[in-house]
């Protein structure tokens, strides 16, 4: 099992993740992505789904039209781990390429 990040580790990791922040009231990180339209938002989700499935680490997310709200936490560890940081970086990279 992956270990939860401590406060300093999470703070350092978040400093390197543009757009991501600590989720209020739970041990998770979140970001809202806004795209040009639904097609682009859905394309983003499809690309992220391939990465998530390959790594067996899946986001909590919600899509409304061109907006995708994402929350990352590692349920088995009870909070944010390195797996969440890796997936967040991948999401940022995918979004930047769109």
DSSP file (Angstrom, degrees, kcal/mol; ACC not computed):
  #  RESIDUE AA STRUCTURE BP1 BP2  ACC     N-H-->O    O-->H-N    N-H-->O    O-->H-N    TCO  KAPPA ALPHA  PHI   PSI    X-CA   Y-CA   Z-CA
    1    1 A X              0   0    0      0, 0.0     2,-0.3     0, 0.0    76,-0.0   0.000 360.0 360.0 360.0 144.7    0.0    0.0    0.0
    2    2 A X        -     0   0    0      1,-0.1     2,-0.2    79,-0.0    72,-0.0  -0.586 360.0-120.6 -79.8 140.5    1.1    3.5   -0.7
    3    3 A X        -     0   0    0     -2,-0.3    79,-0.5     1,-0.1    74,-0.1  -0.582  25.7-108.8 -84.5 143.4    1.7    5.8    2.3
    4    4 A X  B     -A   81   0A   0     -2,-0.2     2,-0.3    73,-0.2    77,-0.3  -0.366  35.9-110.8 -63.2 145.9   -0.2    9.0    2.8
    5    5 A X        -     0   0    0     75,-3.2    75,-0.2     1,-0.1    -1,-0.1  -0.603  30.4-128.9 -76.7 139.6    1.8   12.2    2.3
    6    6 A X     >  -     0   0    0     -2,-0.3     4,-2.7     1,-0.1     5,-0.3  -0.281  35.6 -89.5 -79.1 176.6    2.4   14.2    5.5
    7    7 A X  H  > S+     0   0    0      1,-0.2     4,-2.3     2,-0.2     5,-0.1   0.887 126.7  45.1 -56.2 -45.9    1.6   17.9    5.6
    8    8 A X  H  > S+     0   0    0      2,-0.2     4,-2.4     1,-0.2    -1,-0.2   0.900 113.4  50.2 -67.6 -40.4    5.0   19.1    4.4
    9    9 A X  H  > S+     0   0    0      2,-0.2     4,-2.4     1,-0.2    -2,-0.2   0.912 112.8  46.8 -63.4 -42.5    5.2   16.5    1.6
   10   10 A X  H  X S+     0   0    0     -4,-2.7     4,-2.9     2,-0.2     5,-0.2   0.917 111.2  51.5 -65.4 -43.4    1.7   17.5    0.4
   11   11 A X  H  X S+     0   0    0     -4,-2.3     4,-1.6    -5,-0.3    -2,-0.2   0.913 112.3  46.3 -60.6 -43.9    2.5   21.2    0.6
   12   12 A X  H  X S+     0   0    0     -4,-2.4     4,-0.8     2,-0.2    -1,-0.2   0.915 113.7  48.5 -64.2 -44.3    5.6   20.7   -1.5
   13   13 A X  H >< S+     0   0    0     -4,-2.4     3,-0.9     1,-0.2    -2,-0.2   0.914 110.6  50.4 -64.0 -43.6    3.8   18.6   -4.0
   14   14 A X  H >< S+     0   0    0     -4,-2.9     3,-1.6     1,-0.3     6,-0.2   0.828 100.9  63.5 -65.6 -31.6    0.9   21.1   -4.3
   15   15 A X  H 3< S+     0   0    0     -4,-1.6    -1,-0.3     1,-0.3    -2,-0.2   0.801 105.9  46.2 -61.8 -27.3    3.4   23.9   -4.9
   16   16 A X  T << S+     0   0    0     -3,-0.9     2,-0.6    -4,-0.8    -1,-0.3   0.326  97.4  82.4 -96.3   7.0    4.4   22.1   -8.1
   17   17 A X  S X  S-     0   0    0     -3,-1.6     3,-1.6     3,-0.1    -1,-0.1  -0.864  74.7-142.9-117.4  97.3    0.9   21.4   -9.3
   18   18 A X  T 3  S+     0   0    0     -2,-0.6     3,-0.1     1,-0.2    -3,-0.1  -0.353  82.6   7.3 -60.7 128.8   -0.6   24.3  -11.1
   19   19 A X  T 3  S+     0   0    0      1,-0.3    13,-0.4    -2,-0.1     2,-0.3   0.275  99.6 116.9  88.6 -11.2   -4.3   24.7  -10.4
   20   20 A X    <   +     0   0    0     -3,-1.6     2,-0.3    -6,-0.2    -1,-0.3  -0.657  36.6 174.2 -94.5 147.9   -4.6   22.1   -7.7
   21   21 A X  E     -B   30   0B   0      9,-2.0     9,-2.6    -2,-0.3     2,-0.2  -0.957  38.7 -85.7-145.3 163.7   -5.5   22.8   -4.1
   22   22 A X  E     -B   29   0B   0     -2,-0.3     2,-0.4     7,-0.2     7,-0.3  -0.477  47.2-119.3 -67.5 138.3   -6.3   21.0   -0.8
   23   23 A X    >   -     0   0    0      5,-2.9     3,-1.4     3,-0.3     5,-0.4  -0.689  28.5-114.9 -83.7 130.1   -9.9   19.9   -0.5
   24   24 A X  T 3  S+     0   0    0     -2,-0.4    -1,-0.1     1,-0.2     3,-0.1  -0.438  93.6   8.2 -64.6 128.4  -11.7   21.4    2.4
   25   25 A X  T 3  S+     0   0    0     -2,-0.2     2,-0.3     1,-0.1    -1,-0.2   0.475 120.0  60.6  84.5   2.0  -12.8   18.9    5.0
   26   26 A X  S <  S-     0   0    0     -3,-1.4     2,-1.7     2,-0.2    -3,-0.3  -0.990  88.5-100.6-155.6 163.2  -11.1   15.8    3.6
   27   27 A X  S    S+     0   0    0     -2,-0.3     2,-0.3    51,-0.2    -3,-0.1  -0.611  83.9  98.9 -86.6  80.9   -7.6   14.4    2.8
   28   28 A X        -     0   0    0     -2,-1.7    -5,-2.9    -5,-0.4     2,-0.3  -0.961  62.5-129.0-156.4 164.2   -7.8   15.1   -0.9
   29   29 A X  E     -BC  22  72B   0     43,-2.3    43,-3.0    -2,-0.3     2,-0.3  -0.904  26.0-167.8-120.9 154.9   -6.7   17.5   -3.7
   30   30 A X  E     +BC  21  71B   0     -9,-2.6    -9,-2.0    -2,-0.3     2,-0.3  -0.967  14.0 176.5-144.3 155.6   -8.9   19.1   -6.3
   31   31 A X  E     - C   0  70B   0     39,-1.9    39,-2.8    -2,-0.3     2,-0.5  -0.970  20.2-141.6-154.7 146.8   -8.9   21.0   -9.5
   32   32 A X  E     - C   0  69B   0    -13,-0.4     2,-0.4    -2,-0.3    37,-0.2  -0.959  17.0-161.1-110.1 124.8  -11.5   22.3  -11.9
   33   33 A X  E     - C   0  68B   0     35,-3.0    35,-2.8    -2,-0.5     2,-0.5  -0.884   2.1-163.6-103.9 134.6  -10.7   22.1  -15.6
   34   34 A X  E     - C   0  67B   0     -2,-0.4    33,-0.2    33,-0.2     2,-0.2  -0.983  10.9-175.5-122.0 126.6  -12.6   24.3  -18.1
   35   35 A X        -     0   0    0     31,-3.0    31,-0.1    -2,-0.5     3,-0.1  -0.506  40.4 -98.3-112.3 179.3  -12.4   23.5  -21.8
   36   36 A X  S    S-     0   0    0     -2,-0.2     2,-0.3     1,-0.1    30,-0.1   0.841  95.4 -21.2 -68.7 -34.1  -13.8   25.1  -25.0
   37   37 A X  S  > S-     0   0    0     29,-0.1     4,-2.0    28,-0.1     5,-0.2  -0.935  76.4 -80.4-162.9 179.6  -16.8   22.8  -25.2
   38   38 A X  H  > S+     0   0    0     -2,-0.3     4,-3.0     1,-0.2     5,-0.3   0.887 121.7  57.4 -61.8 -41.2  -18.2   19.4  -24.2
   39   39 A X  H  > S+     0   0    0      1,-0.2     4,-2.3     2,-0.2    -1,-0.2   0.907 108.9  45.2 -58.8 -43.8  -16.3   17.5  -26.9
   40   40 A X  H  > S+     0   0    0      2,-0.2     4,-2.2     1,-0.2    -1,-0.2   0.902 113.4  50.1 -67.7 -40.5  -13.0   18.8  -25.6
   41   41 A X  H  X S+     0   0    0     -4,-2.0     4,-2.2     2,-0.2    -2,-0.2   0.922 112.8  46.5 -62.8 -43.8  -13.9   18.1  -21.9
   42   42 A X  H  X S+     0   0    0     -4,-3.0     4,-2.3     2,-0.2    -2,-0.2   0.879 110.1  53.7 -67.7 -37.5  -15.0   14.5  -22.8
   43   43 A X  H  X S+     0   0    0     -4,-2.3     4,-2.3    -5,-0.3    -1,-0.2   0.902 108.2  50.8 -61.2 -41.2  -11.8   14.0  -24.8
   44   44 A X  H  X S+     0   0    0     -4,-2.2     4,-2.6     1,-0.2     5,-0.2   0.937 110.4  48.6 -59.4 -48.2   -9.8   15.0  -21.8
   45   45 A X  H  X S+     0   0    0     -4,-2.2     4,-2.5     1,-0.2    -2,-0.2   0.881 110.2  51.9 -62.4 -38.3  -11.8   12.6  -19.6
   46   46 A X  H  X S+     0   0    0     -4,-2.3     4,-1.5     2,-0.2    -1,-0.2   0.926 111.3  46.2 -64.3 -44.9  -11.2    9.8  -22.1
   47   47 A X  H  X S+     0   0    0     -4,-2.3     4,-1.5     1,-0.2    -2,-0.2   0.909 114.3  48.1 -64.6 -42.3   -7.4   10.4  -22.2
   48   48 A X  H  X S+     0   0    0     -4,-2.6     4,-3.2     1,-0.2     5,-0.2   0.890 105.7  59.2 -65.3 -38.4   -7.3   10.6  -18.4
   49   49 A X  H  X S+     0   0    0     -4,-2.5     4,-2.6     1,-0.2    -1,-0.2   0.877 103.5  51.8 -59.0 -38.1   -9.3    7.4  -18.1
   50   50 A X  H  X S+     0   0    0     -4,-1.5     4,-2.0     2,-0.2    -1,-0.2   0.916 113.0  44.2 -64.7 -42.9   -6.7    5.5  -20.1
   51   51 A X  H  X S+     0   0    0     -4,-1.5     4,-1.9     2,-0.2    -2,-0.2   0.928 114.8  49.5 -65.8 -45.2   -3.9    6.7  -17.8
   52   52 A X  H  X>S+     0   0    0     -4,-3.2     5,-2.3     1,-0.2     4,-0.7   0.907 111.7  47.8 -62.5 -43.1   -6.0    6.0  -14.7
   53   53 A X  H ><5S+     0   0    0     -4,-2.6     3,-0.6    -5,-0.2    -1,-0.2   0.910 110.1  52.2 -65.5 -41.6   -6.9    2.5  -15.8
   54   54 A X  H 3<5S+     0   0    0     -4,-2.0    -1,-0.2     1,-0.2    -2,-0.2   0.868 117.1  38.7 -62.6 -36.6   -3.3    1.7  -16.7
   55   55 A X  H 3<5S-     0   0    0     -4,-1.9    -1,-0.2     2,-0.2    -2,-0.2   0.469 105.9-128.1 -92.4  -2.0   -2.1    2.8  -13.2
   56   56 A X  T <<5S+     0   0    0     -4,-0.7     2,-0.4    -3,-0.6    -3,-0.2   0.902  73.4 118.2  53.4  44.5   -5.2    1.3  -11.5
   57   57 A X      < -     0   0    0     -5,-2.3     2,-0.4    -6,-0.1    -2,-0.2  -0.919  46.9-165.4-142.7 112.2   -5.8    4.7   -9.8
   58   58 A X        -     0   0    0     -2,-0.4    15,-0.3    15,-0.1     2,-0.1  -0.802  11.1-131.5-112.8 138.6   -9.1    6.4  -10.6
   59   59 A X        -     0   0    0     -2,-0.4     2,-0.6    13,-0.1    13,-0.2  -0.375  14.7-126.0 -80.1 159.7  -10.3    9.9  -10.0
   60   60 A X  E     +D   71   0B   0     11,-2.4    11,-3.0    -2,-0.1     2,-0.3  -0.939  50.9 162.2 -94.2 123.8  -13.5   11.2   -8.5
   61   61 A X  E     -D   70   0B   0     -2,-0.6     2,-0.4     9,-0.2     9,-0.2  -0.972  33.3-158.9-148.8 164.0  -14.9   13.5  -11.1
   62   62 A X  E     -D   69   0B   0      7,-2.1     7,-2.9    -2,-0.3     2,-0.5  -0.998  10.4-159.5-142.7 134.6  -17.9   15.3  -12.4
   63   63 A X  E     +D   68   0B   0     -2,-0.4     2,-0.4     5,-0.2     5,-0.2  -0.974  13.5 171.9-122.5 127.6  -18.5   16.7  -15.8
   64   64 A X  E >   -D   67   0B   0      3,-2.3     3,-2.5    -2,-0.5     2,-0.3  -0.955  67.1 -59.7-132.2 115.2  -21.0   19.4  -16.8
   65   65 A X  T 3  S-     0   0    0     -2,-0.4   -23,-0.1     1,-0.3   -24,-0.1  -0.312 124.6  -7.4  49.2-106.0  -20.8   20.6  -20.4
   66   66 A X  T 3  S+     0   0    0     -2,-0.3   -31,-3.0   -30,-0.1     2,-0.4   0.305 118.2  89.8-102.1   9.4  -17.2   22.0  -20.7
   67   67 A X  E <   -CD  34  64B   0     -3,-2.5    -3,-2.3   -33,-0.2     2,-0.5  -0.899  50.3-171.2-113.4 134.0  -16.2   21.8  -17.0
   68   68 A X  E     -CD  33  63B   0    -35,-2.8   -35,-3.0    -2,-0.4     2,-0.5  -0.974   7.0-162.0-124.0 116.3  -14.6   18.8  -15.4
   69   69 A X  E     -CD  32  62B   0     -7,-2.9    -7,-2.1    -2,-0.5     2,-0.4  -0.859  13.9-168.1 -97.8 127.8  -14.3   18.9  -11.6
   70   70 A X  E     -CD  31  61B   0    -39,-2.8   -39,-1.9    -2,-0.5     2,-0.4  -0.940  15.3-175.1-123.1 138.2  -11.7   16.4  -10.2
   71   71 A X  E     -CD  30  60B   0    -11,-3.0   -11,-2.4    -2,-0.4     2,-0.4  -1.000  11.5-163.9-126.7 131.2  -10.9   15.2   -6.7
   72   72 A X  E     +C   29   0B   0    -43,-3.0   -43,-2.3    -2,-0.4     2,-0.3  -0.965  23.9 138.8-119.8 132.4   -8.0   12.9   -6.1
   73   73 A X        -     0   0    0     -2,-0.4     2,-0.9   -15,-0.3     7,-0.2  -0.947  49.9-119.3-159.0 153.3   -7.4   10.8   -3.0
   74   74 A X  B >>> -E   79   0C   0      5,-2.1     5,-1.7    -2,-0.3     4,-1.2  -0.852  23.5-165.8-100.8 103.1   -6.1    7.3   -2.4
   75   75 A X  T 345S+     0   0    0     -2,-0.9     3,-0.4     1,-0.3    -1,-0.2   0.863  85.2  56.5 -59.5 -40.0   -8.9    5.5   -0.7
   76   76 A X  T 345S+     0   0    0      1,-0.2    -1,-0.3    -3,-0.1    -2,-0.0   0.817 114.4  40.0 -62.2 -29.8   -6.8    2.5    0.4
   77   77 A X  T <45S-     0   0    0     -3,-0.9    -1,-0.2     2,-0.3   -73,-0.2   0.554 109.6-121.9 -96.1 -10.2   -4.4    4.8    2.2
   78   78 A X  T  <5S+     0   0    0     -4,-1.2     2,-0.3    -3,-0.4    -3,-0.2   0.748  78.8  11.5  77.5  23.0   -7.1    7.2    3.6
   79   79 A X  B   <S-E   74   0C   0     -5,-1.7    -5,-2.1   -53,-0.1    -2,-0.3  -0.993 103.9 -19.6 167.3-166.6   -5.7   10.3    1.9
   80   80 A X        +     0   0    0     -2,-0.3   -75,-3.2    -7,-0.2     2,-0.2  -0.470  57.7 169.2 -73.1 131.8   -3.4   11.9   -0.6
   81   81 A X  B >>  -A    4   0A   0    -77,-0.3     4,-1.4    -2,-0.2     3,-0.8  -0.741  53.6 -88.1-129.7 178.9   -0.4    9.8   -1.7
   82   82 A X  H 3> S+     0   0    0    -79,-0.5     4,-2.5     1,-0.2     5,-0.2   0.801 123.0  65.7 -59.6 -29.7    2.3   10.0   -4.4
   83   83 A X  H 3> S+     0   0    0      1,-0.2     4,-2.0     2,-0.2    -1,-0.2   0.879 100.8  49.2 -61.6 -37.5   -0.2    8.2   -6.7
   84   84 A X  H <> S+     0   0    0     -3,-0.8     4,-2.6     2,-0.2    -1,-0.2   0.889 110.0  50.5 -68.5 -39.2   -2.5   11.2   -6.6
   85   85 A X  H  X S+     0   0    0     -4,-1.4     4,-2.3     2,-0.2    -2,-0.2   0.916 110.1  49.9 -65.6 -43.1    0.3   13.6   -7.4
   86   86 A X  H  X S+     0   0    0     -4,-2.5     4,-2.0     1,-0.2    -2,-0.2   0.923 113.3  45.9 -61.1 -45.0    1.4   11.5  -10.4
   87   87 A X  H  X S+     0   0    0     -4,-2.0     4,-2.5     2,-0.2    -2,-0.2   0.893 110.7  53.1 -67.3 -39.1   -2.2   11.4  -11.7
   88   88 A X  H  X S+     0   0    0     -4,-2.6     4,-2.4     2,-0.2    -1,-0.2   0.913 109.3  49.3 -61.0 -42.4   -2.6   15.2  -11.1
   89   89 A X  H  X S+     0   0    0     -4,-2.3     4,-2.2     1,-0.2    -1,-0.2   0.908 110.9  50.0 -63.3 -41.6    0.6   15.8  -13.1
   90   90 A X  H  X S+     0   0    0     -4,-2.0     4,-2.5     2,-0.2    -2,-0.2   0.902 109.9  50.9 -63.0 -41.3   -0.7   13.6  -15.9
   91   91 A X  H  X S+     0   0    0     -4,-2.5     4,-2.8     2,-0.2     5,-0.2   0.917 109.6  50.0 -63.0 -43.7   -4.0   15.4  -16.0
   92   92 A X  H  X S+     0   0    0     -4,-2.4     4,-2.3     1,-0.2    -1,-0.2   0.913 111.8  48.8 -60.5 -42.3   -2.3   18.8  -16.2
   93   93 A X  H  X S+     0   0    0     -4,-2.2     4,-1.3     2,-0.2    -2,-0.2   0.909 112.3  47.6 -65.8 -42.4   -0.2   17.6  -19.1
   94   94 A X  H  < S+     0   0    0     -4,-2.5     4,-0.5     1,-0.2     3,-0.3   0.927 112.8  48.9 -64.2 -44.8   -3.2   16.2  -20.9
   95   95 A X  H >< S+     0   0    0     -4,-2.8     3,-1.1     1,-0.2    -2,-0.2   0.888 108.8  53.1 -63.1 -39.1   -5.2   19.4  -20.4
   96   96 A X  H 3< S+     0   0    0     -4,-2.3    -1,-0.2     1,-0.2    -2,-0.2   0.798 105.6  55.1 -66.2 -28.1   -2.2   21.6  -21.6
   97   97 A X  T 3<        0   0    0     -4,-1.3    -1,-0.2    -3,-0.3    -2,-0.2   0.547 360.0 360.0 -82.7  -7.0   -2.0   19.5  -24.8
   98   98 A X    <         0   0    0     -3,-1.1    -1,-0.2    -4,-0.5    -2,-0.2   0.472 360.0 360.0 -89.4 360.0   -5.7   20.1  -25.7
